[in-house]
Amino acid sequence: MSLQNKVSVNCPECGSAQEVRIWQSINVDLDPGLKEELFAGKVNVCQCPKCGYRAFLTAPLMYHDMSRRFVVQYYPPEILDEDDFIRDYMNRKNVMGEALPKGSEYVGDPHIVFV
């Protein structure tokens, strides 16, 4: 399942407030259109309706391809400055919790990227 949230952000250029969609995870088998949007640079991006400024929103994102049994977990580099992140990351059993369905254990060992 793909997960998203709506958050309020201020445009870094003009300060205009807007509500944008932030994707937390993308499952390309269940939502194949999101794969195309991600590769086209349209995921976790906002464009200000007032001034037109376009910005990438730095937020953790999991990319899940079930048919290829492949998971990538992106973290924005600035998250490394957060003590809680380092502690939680070092103590995690897997990113999805302790119990994973049989055959999906690969989800608990994603390829981690920061850039």
Secondary structure, 3 states (H helix, E strand, C coil): CCEEEEEEEECCCCCCEEEEEEEEEEECCCCHHHHHHHHCCCCCEEECCCCCCEEECCCCEEEEECCCCEEEEECCHHHHHCHHHHHHHHHCCCCCCCCCCCCCHHHHCCEEECC
